[in-house]
C-alpha cells in the first residue's frame, strides 16, 4: 500500500465535498496513509453557457480527471456516478460504487412549493433533457429554461426571481446541507432519476492493484448491483445526457427491479417498462429491458433525435 494517495476532483463545492468525504473514509481506514486532493478543471466546468446535450453529454466532467490518472498524476478520482460514461478508457476501472443517498429529483420553488401548484406556463430551470421531457409529459404547459452552473449558481438564479422553480438532484443538496431548500421530491412515476444518481464512483487504474484493493471497502453491494443494471441498460440504448431517459434499479424482496422510461424531448411520446430478476443477473436485466423498450418504439424516438 502506498504511503500517499492523491485523489483527483473537480473544484465545485459538491465535487470537493464528495472527494473530501471519500478522503476522510480512506484516512479513517488507513491511518498511516496520507490522503491529498488535486483540483482539476474539466470541460464541463469551463463551458457553462451551452446545454450539456449540445457539447457532448457524458464524459464532460470526467475526461480530464481520467487523463491525469493515466498520466500518473493522481491515484484515483471521485465522480458522481451519473456523470460517468458507460465505457471507460482502457486502463481504468470502477473500483467502488458507494451507498446511494436519495436518488430522486428535487423541485425547489419557495413561492409555489409543489409541481401541481405551479401556475400555467411557469418557468422551470433544468439543464437535463431527462428532467425536461418528464416534466413536460406531466405538465405540457411548463416553460423549461436551460440552467447550467454549480448548485449555488443555479439556486441564485431562482432566488433572483428569473425562474418559478428549478429541479436539482436531491443527493447534491443533502450532501451540501441544503436539504431545507427542497420544496418537493418528485415522485418516481413523474420523474425517474438518471443512471447512478445519488451514488459516487471511485475510479482507479486497472493495473494499480494496491489502490484497487484499498478502496474496495467503499463499495456498497446492493447499490452497485442496481447501478450495474442501470448502466447496462444505458449502454444497450447507447444513451448519454443527450437522450431523454430515466432508469432506476432497486433491490426488493423478489429480486432486483429495474424500471425505465424513454421519451421524446417534448414529452409527448413515452415508453415505460420494468423488469425483475436476480441481482446476480444485473447486467442481463438491464440489457433485456433496453431491448424490449427499443423494440416497443424506443428505437423510433432515438432515431428522431
C-alpha positions as CSV (number, residue, x, y, z in Angstrom):
1,X,0.0,0.0,0.0
2,X,1.3,3.5,-0.9
3,X,2.2,6.0,1.8
4,X,0.3,8.7,0.0
5,X,-2.9,8.6,-2.2
6,X,-3.8,11.5,-4.4
7,X,-7.5,12.0,-5.2
8,X,-8.4,13.9,-8.3
9,X,-11.5,16.1,-8.1
10,X,-13.3,18.9,-9.8
11,X,-13.4,22.2,-7.9
12,X,-17.1,22.8,-7.3
13,X,-18.5,22.8,-3.8
14,X,-20.2,19.5,-4.4
15,X,-17.3,17.8,-6.1
16,X,-15.0,18.9,-3.2
17,X,-17.5,17.6,-0.6
18,X,-17.6,14.3,-2.3
19,X,-13.8,14.0,-2.6
20,X,-13.2,15.1,1.0
21,X,-15.8,12.6,2.2
22,X,-14.0,9.8,0.4
23,X,-10.6,11.1,1.7
24,X,-11.9,11.0,5.3
25,X,-13.2,7.4,4.9
26,X,-9.8,6.3,3.4
27,X,-7.8,8.1,6.1
28,X,-10.0,6.5,8.8
29,X,-9.5,3.1,7.4
30,X,-5.7,3.5,6.8
31,X,-4.4,6.0,9.5
32,X,-0.8,5.7,8.2
33,X,-1.7,6.8,4.7
34,X,-1.6,10.5,3.7
35,X,-4.6,11.4,1.5
36,X,-4.4,14.6,-0.5
37,X,-6.7,16.3,-3.1
38,X,-5.7,17.6,-6.5
39,X,-8.1,20.0,-8.2
40,X,-8.7,19.5,-11.9
41,X,-10.8,21.7,-14.2
42,X,-13.0,19.7,-16.7
43,X,-14.5,20.7,-20.0
44,X,-18.0,20.7,-18.3
45,X,-16.7,23.2,-15.8
46,X,-15.3,25.6,-18.5
47,X,-18.4,25.7,-20.7
48,X,-21.3,27.0,-18.7
49,X,-23.4,28.8,-21.3
50,X,-24.4,25.9,-23.5
51,X,-26.7,23.0,-22.7
52,X,-24.8,19.8,-21.9
53,X,-26.5,17.9,-24.8
54,X,-25.0,20.3,-27.3
55,X,-21.4,19.8,-26.2
56,X,-21.2,16.1,-25.9
57,X,-23.1,14.8,-22.9
58,X,-21.4,12.3,-20.6
59,X,-17.6,12.5,-20.2
60,X,-17.5,16.3,-19.9
61,X,-16.9,16.0,-16.2
62,X,-14.6,13.0,-16.2
63,X,-12.2,13.1,-19.1
64,X,-9.5,15.5,-17.7
65,X,-9.5,13.5,-14.4
66,X,-9.1,10.3,-16.4
67,X,-6.2,11.8,-18.3
68,X,-4.5,12.8,-15.1
69,X,-5.0,9.3,-13.7
70,X,-3.5,7.6,-16.8
71,X,-0.6,10.1,-16.6
72,X,0.1,9.0,-13.0
73,X,-0.7,12.5,-11.6
74,X,-3.5,11.1,-9.4
75,X,-4.2,7.7,-7.9
76,X,-8.0,7.7,-8.0
77,X,-10.9,10.0,-8.9
78,X,-14.2,10.6,-7.2
79,X,-17.1,11.2,-9.5
80,X,-20.9,11.5,-9.3
81,X,-21.8,8.1,-10.9
82,X,-24.4,9.8,-13.1
83,X,-21.6,11.7,-14.8
84,X,-19.7,8.5,-15.8
85,X,-19.8,7.2,-19.4
86,X,-20.7,3.5,-19.6
87,X,-17.4,2.8,-21.4
88,X,-14.2,3.8,-19.5
89,X,-10.8,4.4,-21.1
90,X,-8.5,1.4,-21.4
91,X,-6.5,1.0,-18.3
92,X,-9.1,2.4,-15.9
93,X,-12.0,0.8,-14.0
94,X,-14.7,1.4,-11.4
95,X,-13.2,0.2,-8.2
96,X,-16.2,1.0,-6.0
97,X,-19.7,2.4,-6.1
98,X,-20.7,4.0,-2.7
99,X,-24.0,3.6,-0.9
100,X,-26.7,5.7,-2.6
101,X,-28.3,8.6,-0.9
102,X,-31.8,9.6,-2.1
103,X,-31.6,9.2,-5.9
104,X,-34.6,11.5,-6.6
105,X,-35.1,14.8,-8.2
106,X,-35.9,17.8,-6.0
107,X,-38.3,20.7,-7.0
108,X,-37.3,23.9,-5.4
109,X,-40.0,26.6,-5.5
110,X,-40.2,28.8,-2.5
111,X,-43.3,30.6,-3.8
112,X,-45.4,27.6,-5.0
113,X,-44.0,24.6,-3.2
114,X,-45.2,21.7,-5.4
115,X,-45.2,20.8,-9.1
116,X,-49.0,20.6,-9.1
117,X,-49.2,24.2,-7.6
118,X,-47.0,25.9,-10.2
119,X,-49.1,28.3,-12.3
120,X,-49.8,27.7,-16.0
121,X,-46.7,28.5,-18.1
122,X,-44.4,28.5,-15.0
123,X,-40.7,28.9,-15.8
124,X,-38.8,25.8,-14.6
125,X,-35.0,25.7,-14.8
126,X,-33.0,22.5,-15.6
127,X,-30.1,21.5,-17.8
128,X,-31.3,17.9,-18.1
129,X,-33.2,16.6,-21.2
130,X,-34.3,13.7,-19.0
131,X,-36.0,16.1,-16.5
132,X,-37.3,18.4,-19.2
133,X,-39.1,15.6,-21.1
134,X,-40.6,14.0,-18.0
135,X,-41.8,17.4,-16.7
136,X,-43.4,18.2,-20.0
137,X,-45.0,14.8,-20.1
138,X,-46.7,15.6,-16.8
139,X,-47.2,19.3,-17.3
140,X,-47.1,20.3,-21.0
141,X,-47.8,23.9,-20.2
142,X,-44.5,24.5,-18.4
143,X,-41.8,26.6,-19.9
144,X,-38.5,24.8,-19.4
145,X,-35.5,27.1,-19.3
146,X,-31.9,25.9,-19.7
147,X,-30.0,26.1,-16.4
148,X,-26.2,25.4,-16.1
149,X,-23.7,26.0,-13.4
150,X,-22.9,24.7,-9.9
151,X,-25.6,24.2,-7.4
152,X,-25.2,27.6,-5.7
153,X,-25.2,29.3,-9.2
154,X,-28.5,27.6,-10.0
155,X,-30.0,28.4,-6.7
156,X,-29.0,32.1,-7.1
157,X,-30.9,32.3,-10.4
158,X,-34.0,31.1,-8.7
159,X,-33.5,33.5,-5.8
160,X,-33.1,36.4,-8.2
161,X,-36.6,35.8,-9.5
162,X,-35.6,34.6,-13.0
163,X,-37.5,31.3,-12.5
164,X,-40.6,30.0,-10.7
165,X,-38.9,26.7,-9.9
166,X,-35.7,24.7,-10.6
167,X,-35.1,20.9,-10.4
168,X,-31.9,19.5,-8.9
169,X,-30.7,16.1,-7.6
170,X,-31.7,15.5,-4.0
171,X,-28.3,14.0,-3.3
172,X,-26.3,17.1,-4.0
173,X,-28.5,19.3,-1.9
174,X,-28.4,16.8,1.0
175,X,-24.6,16.4,0.8
176,X,-24.1,20.2,1.0
177,X,-26.5,20.5,3.9
178,X,-29.0,22.5,1.7
179,X,-31.9,20.0,2.1
180,X,-34.1,22.7,3.6
181,X,-34.3,24.3,0.1
182,X,-36.2,21.3,-1.2
183,X,-39.9,22.0,-1.7
184,X,-40.9,18.6,-3.1
185,X,-39.1,15.4,-4.0
186,X,-40.7,14.5,-7.3
187,X,-42.4,11.1,-7.3
188,X,-40.7,8.4,-9.4
189,X,-43.9,8.0,-11.6
190,X,-43.4,11.6,-12.6
191,X,-39.6,11.8,-12.8
192,X,-37.3,8.7,-12.9
193,X,-33.7,9.5,-12.0
194,X,-30.6,9.4,-14.1
195,X,-28.4,6.3,-14.2
196,X,-26.5,6.1,-10.9
197,X,-28.0,9.2,-9.5
198,X,-27.2,9.5,-5.7
199,X,-24.1,7.3,-5.8
200,X,-20.4,8.1,-6.0
201,X,-18.0,6.3,-8.3
202,X,-14.4,5.6,-7.3
203,X,-12.3,5.2,-10.5
204,X,-8.7,3.8,-10.4
205,X,-6.1,2.4,-12.7
206,X,-6.7,-1.2,-13.5
207,X,-3.0,-2.1,-13.0
208,X,-2.8,-0.4,-9.6
209,X,-3.9,-3.5,-7.6
210,X,-2.9,-2.0,-4.2
211,X,-5.2,1.0,-4.7
212,X,-8.0,-1.1,-6.2
213,X,-7.8,-3.4,-3.1
214,X,-7.6,-0.5,-0.7
215,X,-10.7,1.3,-1.9
216,X,-12.9,-1.9,-2.2
217,X,-14.3,-1.2,1.3
218,X,-16.1,1.8,-0.1
219,X,-18.2,-0.5,-2.4
220,X,-21.9,-0.9,-1.4
221,X,-23.0,-4.2,-3.0
222,X,-26.8,-3.5,-3.3
223,X,-26.2,0.0,-4.8
224,X,-23.5,-1.5,-7.1
225,X,-26.0,-4.2,-8.3
226,X,-28.7,-1.6,-9.0
227,X,-26.2,0.8,-10.7
228,X,-24.7,-2.1,-12.8
229,X,-28.2,-2.9,-14.1
230,X,-28.9,0.8,-14.9
231,X,-25.5,1.2,-16.7
232,X,-26.1,-1.9,-18.7
233,X,-29.5,-0.5,-19.8
234,X,-27.9,2.8,-20.8
235,X,-25.1,1.2,-22.7
236,X,-27.6,-1.0,-24.6
237,X,-29.7,2.0,-25.5
238,X,-26.5,3.9,-26.3
239,X,-27.7,6.9,-24.5
240,X,-26.0,9.8,-22.7
241,X,-27.1,13.2,-21.5
242,X,-28.5,13.9,-24.9
243,X,-31.2,11.2,-24.7
244,X,-34.3,11.8,-22.6
245,X,-34.4,8.6,-20.5
246,X,-34.7,7.7,-16.8
247,X,-33.8,4.3,-15.3
248,X,-33.9,3.2,-11.7
249,X,-33.0,-0.1,-10.1
250,X,-34.0,-1.2,-6.6
251,X,-33.4,-4.4,-4.6
252,X,-36.7,-5.7,-3.3
253,X,-37.9,-8.9,-1.7
254,X,-38.3,-10.7,-5.0
255,X,-35.0,-9.5,-6.5
256,X,-33.7,-6.6,-8.5
257,X,-36.4,-4.4,-10.0
258,X,-35.4,-2.1,-12.9
259,X,-37.9,0.4,-14.2
260,X,-37.2,2.8,-17.1
261,X,-38.7,5.4,-19.4
262,X,-37.7,6.7,-22.8
263,X,-39.4,9.9,-24.0
264,X,-39.4,12.3,-27.0
265,X,-37.8,15.6,-26.0
266,X,-41.2,17.3,-25.8
267,X,-42.6,14.6,-23.6
268,X,-45.4,13.7,-25.9
269,X,-44.2,10.1,-26.7
270,X,-43.4,7.9,-23.8
271,X,-42.4,4.3,-23.4
272,X,-42.3,2.8,-19.9
273,X,-41.5,-0.7,-18.7
274,X,-39.9,-2.6,-15.9
275,X,-38.3,-6.0,-15.3
276,X,-37.5,-8.0,-12.1
277,X,-34.9,-10.7,-11.7
278,X,-31.9,-11.9,-9.5
279,X,-29.4,-9.2,-8.5
280,X,-26.7,-11.6,-9.8
281,X,-28.0,-11.0,-13.3
282,X,-27.9,-7.2,-13.1
283,X,-26.3,-6.8,-16.5
284,X,-28.7,-9.1,-18.2
285,X,-31.7,-7.4,-16.7
286,X,-30.5,-4.0,-18.0
287,X,-29.9,-5.4,-21.5
288,X,-33.2,-7.3,-21.6
289,X,-35.3,-4.2,-20.6
290,X,-33.4,-1.9,-23.0
291,X,-34.0,-4.3,-25.9
292,X,-37.7,-4.7,-25.1
293,X,-38.2,-0.9,-24.9
294,X,-36.3,-0.2,-28.1
295,X,-38.5,-2.8,-29.9
296,X,-41.6,-1.2,-28.4
297,X,-40.9,2.2,-30.0
298,X,-37.8,3.5,-28.3
299,X,-35.7,3.0,-31.4
300,X,-38.0,5.4,-33.3
301,X,-37.7,8.0,-30.6
302,X,-33.9,7.8,-30.6
303,X,-33.8,7.8,-34.5
304,X,-35.9,11.1,-34.5
305,X,-33.3,12.7,-32.2
